[in-house]
């Protein structure tokens, strides 16, 4: 089994920083689609990344 991947909502005003994330697993496909759609409406750039990158991006985000 491979390591899980994550979708992150990268803040376009803070490249390399994400304000939200969710795991990319088939059993959560419906809720993931809803989350990603909401992030897009907020102007986020959606990226699929590994766990380490997701954690770095979340830690880098500064609340405006």
Secondary structure, 3 states (H helix, E strand, C coil): CCCCEEEEEECCCCCCCEEEEEEECHHHHHHHHHHHHHHHHCCCEEEEEEHHHHHHHHHHCCCC
